[in-house]
Amino acid sequence: MSSVSCTWRRQRHSNGILAMGFQLCILVSCYTIARAKMSSVPAVFAFGDSIVDSGNNNHLPLTFIKANFPPNGKDFEGRKATGRFCNGRLPTDFLAEKLGVKKYLPAYLDNSIEEEDLVTGVSFASAGSGYDNMTASLVLTRSLEHQLEWFKEYRGKMNKIVGVERTDFIISNSVYFIVTGSCDLANTYFTFPFRRMFQDADSYTDTMLHGANTFVKLLYEMGARKIAVSNVPPLGYLPIQRTLRGGLTRQCPRYSNEAVQLFNNKLESSLRNLSAQLHDSSLLYLDTYNFFLDLVVNSTKYGFEVVDRGCCGSGLVEAGPLCNVFTLTCKRKYLFWDSFHPSEAAYELIASRTIETYFPHFS
């Protein structure tokens, strides 16, 4: 609504009606501007682990870390198991949609991907990876370093599709989401004892931080400017962590969350420093930890009925190959899809909160 129509409202009405009409005009104008800014994002890209892997691991022959079989995808369009570790869409699918780009963020390695999907962004994430390169190698998936190689390859393809100038514009104006770190702590550090033999939590989170800083800098050097880095959620509340480390009553293991908080504090401080160093960059630290904790503690407020186990099978240990066509799934509203990954409903809430809280900083 234009300023002329606002003036017209003031001339025709008075007092309370005038104020109401003028406020409505401002709200509509702000909404229009916000939507225009969202639609100006040319593409969305994702790097990281299974939280944002939309099917890249389907094409890695040696790893068992895959989800391209039922019941995964049971609430996805066409009930298709795409390789997403979820009953439906991932947070980056919702983020891409809310940013006005597209409904689904496809996997870069998807053989059926169209050129128009390449132009508007893809996910380079590989389930099972982390900031520590050893994390991916333990389960034969692709590290962040390898994901950057895919990104370089992607840029070459884009130069041929839309030309160098347009590619440069897309690369520099798009939004990049980095979501990883959970597998470093849950798998590499807490599950494999040799890591803890040589490094305490403080030392290992320094290793993770070095990987995070290196990756952000390299991504920046490749042209990315709007980079959002999610912190690590409270791992102690994952069903698998309750089962393995919570004793007979499956309590949340406090030391898991303490290690996560140690890393998150370092990451937040480091990103603040990096933001000052990297010219013309927007680096956002996304606090997933506290919002996810609220989803667990105040679950009924968000409509969740079960938070201590996953929807797939018993919900105690199932994830990846253990969540398969032979396992039953829940009929109630669960916070977790399997013992490691949140449900589509949780992801949608996280994406909505991310847009509301952080996107204005990119604008």
Buried (B, 14 or more C-beta within 10 A) or exposed (E): BEEEEBEEBEEEBEEEEBEEBBEEBEEEBEEEEBEEBBEEBBBBBBBBBBBBBBBBBBBBEEBEBBBBBBBBBBBBEEEEBBBBBBBBBBBBBBBBBBBBBBEBBBBBBBEEBEEEBBBBBBBBBBBBBBBBBBBBBBBBBBBBBBBBEBBEEBBEBBBEEBEEEBBBBBBEBBBBBBBBBBBBBBBBBBBEEEBBEEBEBEEBBBBBBEBBBBBBEBBBEEBBBBBBBBBBBBBBBBBBBBBBBBEEEBEBBEEBBEBBBBBBEBBEEBBEEBBEEBEEBBBBBBBBBEBBBBBBEEBEEBEBEBBBBBBBBBBBBBBBEBBBEEBEBBEEBBBBBBBBBBBBBBBBBBBBBBBEEBBEEBE
